[in-house]
Amino acid sequence: MKTLVNVLDFNEVVMEKVELYYPRILEPIVPLSLTKIPPRNFYSWKENGLINLCQENNEDERKWVRFNLIEYVWVSSISIMREFGFSYDLIKLVKETLFKNFFQEIFNNSDIYYQNVRKGLKNLGEIEIENYIKEHKLAVNKALEMSKNNELREEEMTIIHEIVTSALIHNRQTSIIIFKMEQNFKIDIITNDKLDFANNVSSSYKLKPHFEIPIRNLISDFFNEPKSEKYGEMFGFYNPKEMKVFEAIRKKDYSEIIIKLDKSNELVIDIVKDGNITDEKAAAIRKILGLNEYEEINIKYRNDKNLYFRNKKRLTQ
């Protein structure tokens, strides 16, 4: 718990946005088949303590395995680590770190934690640092109070939940890094955004040989599978207007589709006239809509009707 200042975004506004846009991310929705992970591997990981599911069907477990979004990200992370030869013990260490109640960890180790916060914020003035720490402590106390009153579930207090919701709400590129100090492996979190000062402590670890898992990319990979559309809708990735884009693609009921990116304002999906959208472009559309990476969408249907809508940033940093 050294440098989580860079991912701690807990406040009432963020929580409201999570509830508004992604109300079901903690519901077990995604089937094992969507992960492309062989059942044999999954059950081996589970039997060896790498996975704890929030909900299972004990009568026919193999048939009813379902993941919520946090579990999907974690299982995908395990798959990557195993591909690179990580031992079960090392993966358990990563799991222990990511599934901690980090608000309680901060509270229990506040002196050491805020010493590291000061190091991370060393480029700011003393007043700014004090104000940041004051707000930070209020957020931690608020989270603990909400947990005590059962307003927050246990899963919502974990580091991995904070990482995933931060990626969704803020479009943050957050990574888990694993590196070695002396004889022990260490786990840290790196967030690549405009808050460079918040990475001062963590970035020193990144200079060492390390292994990195980009979490937002794992969420992005979720959209590669065509079947992810219905699960994405359940999680709240797509609103009803956005689902009309998929409907038009499936029915081939369009003469052209234009989608623009917000920041660069360049055409990501080229104009498509009286043709099929390739699997690659369909996956790109799912990602753009699911991760809210567009400014406007324009569909011209074959019957001369037109659907046009713009999005707004769900939450500014």
C-alpha positions in Angstrom: 0.0 0.0 0.0 2.6 2.5 -1.0 1.5 4.5 -4.0 -2.2 4.1 -4.5 -2.6 7.9 -4.4 -2.6 7.6 -8.2 -5.7 5.4 -8.4 -7.8 6.5 -5.4 -10.6 8.4 -6.9 -13.3 7.5 -4.4 -15.8 10.2 -3.8 -19.6 10.4 -4.0 -19.7 11.8 -7.5 -17.6 8.9 -8.9 -19.8 6.4 -7.0 -22.9 8.0 -8.4 -21.5 7.8 -11.9 -20.6 4.1 -11.5 -24.1 3.4 -10.4 -25.6 5.5 -13.2 -23.6 4.2 -16.1 -22.4 0.7 -14.9 -25.1 -0.4 -12.5 -24.5 -4.1 -12.9 -20.7 -4.5 -13.1 -20.7 -6.6 -9.9 -23.4 -9.0 -11.1 -22.2 -12.4 -12.4 -23.1 -12.1 -16.1 -20.2 -13.2 -18.3 -19.9 -16.9 -19.1 -16.6 -18.7 -19.0 -16.8 -19.4 -22.7 -16.5 -15.7 -23.5 -13.0 -15.6 -21.9 -11.7 -18.3 -24.2 -10.0 -19.9 -21.1 -10.2 -23.7 -21.2 -12.4 -25.0 -18.4 -9.6 -27.3 -17.3 -7.3 -24.3 -16.6 -10.1 -22.3 -14.9 -10.9 -25.1 -12.4 -7.3 -25.8 -11.7 -6.8 -22.1 -10.8 -9.9 -22.1 -8.7 -9.0 -25.3 -6.8 -5.6 -23.8 -6.1 -7.0 -20.6 -4.5 -6.4 -18.1 -7.4 -10.1 -17.4 -7.9 -13.0 -16.7 -5.6 -16.3 -16.2 -7.4 -19.1 -14.1 -5.9 -21.8 -16.5 -7.1 -21.8 -20.2 -8.1 -24.3 -22.9 -8.7 -23.1 -25.9 -6.6 -25.3 -28.4 -8.3 -23.9 -27.9 -11.8 -20.9 -25.6 -11.3 -19.4 -26.1 -14.8 -22.7 -25.0 -16.4 -23.3 -22.0 -14.3 -19.9 -20.3 -13.9 -20.5 -16.6 -14.5 -18.2 -13.6 -13.9 -18.9 -10.1 -12.9 -16.7 -7.5 -14.6 -14.1 -7.4 -11.8 -13.8 -11.2 -11.9 -13.6 -11.1 -15.7 -10.6 -8.7 -15.5 -8.9 -10.8 -12.8 -9.4 -14.2 -14.6 -8.0 -12.5 -17.8 -5.0 -11.3 -15.7 -4.4 -14.8 -14.4 -4.4 -16.1 -18.0 -1.8 -13.6 -19.0 0.4 -14.3 -16.0 0.2 -18.1 -16.6 1.2 -17.6 -20.3 4.4 -15.9 -19.1 5.1 -18.8 -16.6 4.1 -17.1 -13.3 3.8 -19.6 -10.5 0.6 -20.0 -8.5 2.3 -18.6 -5.4 3.3 -15.4 -7.3 -0.3 -15.0 -8.7 -1.6 -15.4 -5.2 0.6 -12.5 -4.1 -0.9 -10.4 -6.9 -4.4 -11.5 -5.9 -3.7 -10.7 -2.2 -2.7 -7.2 -3.2 -5.5 -6.4 -5.6 -8.4 -7.8 -3.4 -7.4 -6.0 -0.2 -9.7 -3.6 1.4 -7.4 -0.7 0.5 -9.3 1.9 2.5 -8.8 -0.1 5.7 -5.1 -0.6 4.7 -4.6 3.1 4.3 -6.3 3.8 7.6 -4.2 1.1 9.4 -1.0 2.4 7.9 -1.8 6.1 7.5 1.6 7.5 8.7 3.6 5.5 6.2 1.0 5.9 3.5 0.9 9.7 3.7 4.6 10.0 3.8 4.7 8.3 0.4 1.8 10.6 -0.7 4.0 13.6 0.1 6.8 12.1 -1.9 4.5 11.6 -4.8 3.2 15.1 -4.6 6.6 16.8 -4.1 6.2 19.0 -7.2 3.2 20.8 -5.5 3.2 23.5 -3.0 2.8 22.7 0.7 -0.8 24.1 0.9 -1.8 22.1 -2.2 -0.3 18.9 -0.6 -2.1 19.5 2.7 -5.4 20.1 0.9 -5.0 17.0 -1.1 -4.2 14.9 1.9 -7.1 16.4 3.9 -9.6 15.5 1.0 -8.0 12.1 0.7 -8.5 11.3 4.4 -12.1 12.5 4.2 -12.7 10.1 1.3 -11.1 7.2 3.1 -13.2 7.8 6.2 -16.3 8.2 4.1 -15.7 4.9 2.4 -15.1 3.1 5.7 -18.3 4.6 7.2 -20.3 3.5 4.1 -18.9 0.0 4.4 -19.8 -0.1 8.1 -23.3 0.9 7.2 -23.5 -1.7 4.4 -23.8 1.0 1.8 -20.7 -0.4 0.0 -20.2 -4.1 -0.7 -16.9 -5.8 0.1 -16.0 -6.0 -3.6 -16.4 -2.2 -3.9 -13.6 -1.7 -1.3 -10.9 -3.5 -3.2 -8.0 -2.1 -5.2 -9.0 -3.9 -8.4 -12.6 -2.5 -8.2 -11.1 1.0 -7.9 -8.7 0.3 -10.9 -11.5 -1.0 -13.1 -14.0 1.8 -12.3 -11.3 4.4 -12.7 -10.6 3.1 -16.2 -14.2 3.2 -17.1 -15.1 6.6 -15.6 -11.9 8.5 -16.3 -10.7 6.5 -19.4 -7.5 6.0 -17.4 -4.7 3.7 -18.6 -3.9 1.9 -15.4 -1.4 -1.0 -15.2 -0.4 -3.6 -12.5 3.3 -3.9 -12.4 5.3 -6.8 -10.8 8.9 -6.3 -10.0 11.6 -7.7 -7.7 13.2 -5.9 -4.8 16.0 -7.9 -3.2 14.6 -11.5 -2.9 10.9 -10.6 -2.9 8.4 -9.7 -5.6 6.4 -6.5 -5.2 3.2 -5.3 -6.7 2.4 -1.7 -7.6 -0.1 0.3 -9.6 0.8 2.8 -12.4 -1.7 5.2 -13.9 -0.7 6.9 -17.1 -2.7 10.1 -17.1 -2.2 13.9 -16.7 -1.5 13.5 -13.0 2.2 13.0 -13.5 3.0 14.1 -10.0 1.0 11.2 -8.6 3.3 8.8 -10.3 6.6 10.1 -8.9 7.0 7.2 -6.4 5.6 4.4 -8.6 7.6 5.5 -11.7 10.8 4.7 -9.8 9.8 1.1 -9.6 9.0 1.0 -13.3 12.6 1.8 -14.0 13.4 -1.7 -12.7 12.9 -4.8 -14.8 9.2 -5.5 -14.4 6.1 -7.2 -15.8 3.1 -5.0 -16.7 -0.6 -5.8 -17.1 -2.6 -3.0 -18.7 -6.0 -3.2 -17.1 -7.9 -0.9 -19.5 -6.6 -3.1 -22.4 -8.2 -6.1 -20.8 -11.5 -4.3 -20.6 -11.0 -3.3 -24.2 -10.4 -6.9 -25.2 -13.8 -7.8 -23.8 -15.3 -6.2 -26.9 -13.4 -8.3 -29.4 -16.0 -11.1 -29.1 -19.3 -10.5 -31.0 -21.3 -12.1 -28.2 -20.0 -9.5 -25.8 -22.6 -7.0 -27.1 -25.4 -8.4 -24.9 -23.2 -8.7 -21.9 -21.9 -5.2 -22.5 -25.5 -3.9 -22.6 -26.2 -5.6 -19.3 -23.1 -4.1 -17.7 -24.2 -0.6 -19.0 -21.5 -0.2 -21.6 -24.1 0.6 -24.2 -27.2 2.8 -24.0 -30.3 2.2 -26.2 -29.1 4.6 -28.9 -25.8 2.9 -29.1 -27.5 -0.5 -29.4 -29.2 0.8 -32.6 -25.7 0.9 -34.2 -25.3 -2.8 -33.7 -28.9 -3.4 -34.9 -28.1 -1.6 -38.1 -24.9 -3.5 -38.6 -26.6 -6.9 -38.0 -29.5 -6.1 -40.4 -27.2 -4.4 -42.9 -29.7 -1.7 -42.9 -27.4 1.3 -43.6 -25.8 3.1 -46.5 -23.1 4.6 -44.4 -21.9 4.8 -40.8 -19.6 7.6 -39.5 -18.1 7.5 -36.1 -15.6 10.2 -34.8 -13.2 10.2 -31.9 -13.5 12.9 -29.3 -9.9 14.1 -28.9 -8.4 13.9 -32.3 -11.7 14.3 -34.2 -10.5 11.9 -36.9 -12.6 9.3 -38.5 -12.0 6.0 -36.8 -14.6 4.0 -38.6 -14.5 5.0 -42.3 -17.6 5.7 -44.2 -19.1 2.4 -45.2 -21.4 2.5 -48.3 -23.6 -0.4 -49.2 -21.2 -3.0 -47.9 -20.4 -5.2 -45.0 -18.6 -4.2 -41.9 -15.7 -6.5 -41.3 -15.2 -8.4 -38.1 -12.3 -6.1 -37.3 -14.3 -2.9 -37.8 -17.2 -4.4 -35.8 -14.9 -5.0 -32.9 -13.5 -1.5 -33.2 -17.1 -0.1 -33.1 -17.9 -2.2 -30.0 -14.8 -0.8 -28.2 -15.5 2.8 -29.3 -19.0 2.7 -28.0 -18.3 0.6 -24.9 -15.5 2.8 -23.7 -17.2 6.0 -24.7 -14.5 7.1 -27.1 -16.5 9.0 -29.6 -17.9 12.5 -30.1 -20.6 11.8 -32.6 -22.3 9.0 -34.5 -24.2 9.3 -37.7 -26.1 6.4 -39.3 -27.8 6.8 -42.7 -30.3 4.0 -43.3 -31.3 2.6 -46.6 -34.8 3.9 -46.2 -33.3 7.5 -46.0 -33.9 7.8 -42.3 -31.0 9.2 -40.3 -29.8 8.6 -36.7 -27.4 11.1 -35.3 -26.3 11.6 -31.7 -23.4 12.9 -29.7 -22.0 11.8 -26.4 -20.7 13.9 -23.5 -17.8 13.0 -21.2 -19.3 10.9 -18.4 -16.9 12.5 -15.9 -14.1 14.9 -16.4 -10.9 14.5 -14.5 
